[in-house]
Amino acid sequence: MKLLSAKGLLNFNDLEKITKKPKLFAKDDGNFWQDPYISEHLLYAHLDDDSDQGSRKYDNIIQAVNWLCAYMKLPEDSKYLDLGCGPGLYSENFFGQGFDVIGIDFSENSINYAKEQAAEFGYPIQYLCKDYLEIDYENEFDVVSLIYGDLCVLSHQDRDKLLKKVYKALKPGGFLIFDVFTKYYFETREPDQSWYISEEDGFWSEKEHLLLQSHYKYKKDKVRLDKYTLIFNDGEMRTHHIWKHYFSVKRAIAMAEEHGFTVKDYWANLRGKPYEVGSPWIGMIVQK
Ligand SMILES: C[S@@+](CC[C@H](N)C(=O)[O-])C[C@H]1O[C@@H](n2cnc3c(N)ncnc32)[C@H](O)[C@@H]1O
C-alpha cells in the first residue's frame, strides 16, 4: 500500500489506518515468519544465546528437555513431533534423548538451517517445511510439542483447528507439551505508540524506513497485539501484527480439556518450576 497518492500527496485515509486499533485477528500485510528477509533475522534471534527473543537460551532448552523426558519416561525410539521447530533446538535434544523426531516449521530459512545441522552431525531427524495447520497424522506420535507460545499467536479458530489435528496425530496416551503466556507477561506493558527511523538492514527491512509501533489490549478476549507499521521513503507502507493470547491456569486447563486432553501437570516453565501467581508463563503437559 502507498501512503502517497499519484499526485504525491499524503493519503490521510491510510494514515488513519495506521493509527486505528485493528479488529481482533485482523489480517496484516504478510506472514513475517516466512518473509525471506525477516526470517533470516529471526533465525539469528533463535540462535542468539544472549537473548530470549526467538528461542529460549540453550541451557534452558537442555534443562527443559531433560526435565520433560524424565517426567514422561517413554521408551527409546518413541516418536516426537516438534511443531514450530524453528532451527531444531528442541528436535536435536529430543533426538539426543533417544526419540525418533520429525520437526515442522514453515520458515524455509529455519528449516534449511536445521537440515544442515542434522546433516553435519549425522542426526536422522526429518525436517519438513510446511504449515503445521495443514498436518494430517493419525495415531502416530508419542509426544507432540508447541513450545515458546505458539498456541498464543493463533486466532481462536486456528488454535482449535490445530489442537484437533494434534489430538488426532497423537497415539492414545500420547503427550502434548506446550507453554502459554499469562497476563503477568504483559504486566509492564500498557497500550502505547512509539516510533523510530530504522536505518538500512534493520530487523524488519533492508531498506531505511519509519517504524511505528503500537501495543493494543483486547481485554474481553484476553489478547494483546503488537502492531508494526513500516513506512518507506517512496510512500510504500507495510503492517505486521503479532497477536498474543494470554491464559490463566483455569483457562489453559479448560482449553486442553475441551479438546479431549487430560491435564497431567503444569508449571511456571517447562523445566518444572512450581507455578505461582505472577508467573509470566504456564508450561503444561497434557495427555490423549
Ligand atoms: C517462537 S518460535 C519458537 C521456535 C521453537 N519452538 C523454539 O522454541 O526454539 C515459533 C516458530 O513457529 C513457526 N511457526 C509459526 N506458525 C507456524 C505455522 N503455522 N506452521 C509452521 N510453523 C509455524 C515459526 O516459523 C517459528 O519458527
PDBQT file of the ligand as one rigid body, heavy atoms in Angstrom, charges set to zero:
ROOT
HETATM    1  C1  LIG A 301       8.603 -18.509  18.768  1.00  0.00    +0.000 C 
HETATM    2  S1  LIG A 301       9.303 -19.533  17.528  1.00  0.00    +0.000 S 
HETATM    3  C2  LIG A 301       9.691 -20.956  18.502  1.00  0.00    +0.000 C 
HETATM    4  C3  LIG A 301      10.616 -21.936  17.832  1.00  0.00    +0.000 C 
HETATM    5  C4  LIG A 301      10.970 -23.176  18.655  1.00  0.00    +0.000 C 
HETATM    6  N1  LIG A 301       9.800 -23.878  19.126  1.00  0.00    +0.000 N 
HETATM    7  C5  LIG A 301      11.849 -22.780  19.813  1.00  0.00    +0.000 C 
HETATM    8  O1  LIG A 301      11.358 -22.546  20.916  1.00  0.00    +0.000 OA
HETATM    9  O2  LIG A 301      13.067 -22.714  19.593  1.00  0.00    +0.000 OA
HETATM   10  C6  LIG A 301       7.857 -20.061  16.631  1.00  0.00    +0.000 C 
HETATM   11  C7  LIG A 301       8.181 -20.901  15.396  1.00  0.00    +0.000 C 
HETATM   12  O3  LIG A 301       6.947 -21.389  14.870  1.00  0.00    +0.000 OA
HETATM   13  C8  LIG A 301       6.967 -21.270  13.468  1.00  0.00    +0.000 C 
HETATM   14  N2  LIG A 301       5.563 -21.197  13.027  1.00  0.00    +0.000 N 
HETATM   15  C9  LIG A 301       4.642 -20.254  13.374  1.00  0.00    +0.000 A 
HETATM   16  N3  LIG A 301       3.454 -20.557  12.806  1.00  0.00    +0.000 NA
HETATM   17  C10 LIG A 301       3.643 -21.696  12.084  1.00  0.00    +0.000 A 
HETATM   18  C11 LIG A 301       2.796 -22.490  11.258  1.00  0.00    +0.000 A 
HETATM   19  N4  LIG A 301       1.514 -22.163  11.056  1.00  0.00    +0.000 N 
HETATM   20  N5  LIG A 301       3.310 -23.598  10.679  1.00  0.00    +0.000 NA
HETATM   21  C12 LIG A 301       4.621 -23.933  10.857  1.00  0.00    +0.000 A 
HETATM   22  N6  LIG A 301       5.470 -23.216  11.623  1.00  0.00    +0.000 NA
HETATM   23  C13 LIG A 301       4.983 -22.111  12.228  1.00  0.00    +0.000 A 
HETATM   24  C14 LIG A 301       7.788 -20.028  13.192  1.00  0.00    +0.000 C 
HETATM   25  O4  LIG A 301       8.332 -20.038  11.885  1.00  0.00    +0.000 OA
HETATM   26  C15 LIG A 301       8.858 -20.129  14.286  1.00  0.00    +0.000 C 
HETATM   27  O5  LIG A 301       9.974 -20.833  13.842  1.00  0.00    +0.000 OA
ENDROOT
TORSDOF 0
